[in-house]
Amino acid sequence: MQEHPVSHEALALLLASRDTGVSLSWTDSSERTPIAHPPRKDNDYR
């Protein structure tokens, strides 16, 4: 996690979105328009 300059807020959003079930729509929008991080970092999470 510390390898990439990902803010803890971005990670918190990912974890929070998972719990609320908004992860699908959140990641879908981030792939087209990166909000907090480049789309390539999404691949590292998956």
Buried (B, 14 or more C-beta within 10 A) or exposed (E): EEEEEBEEEBBEBBEEBEEEEEBEEBBEEBEEEEEEBEEEBBEEEE
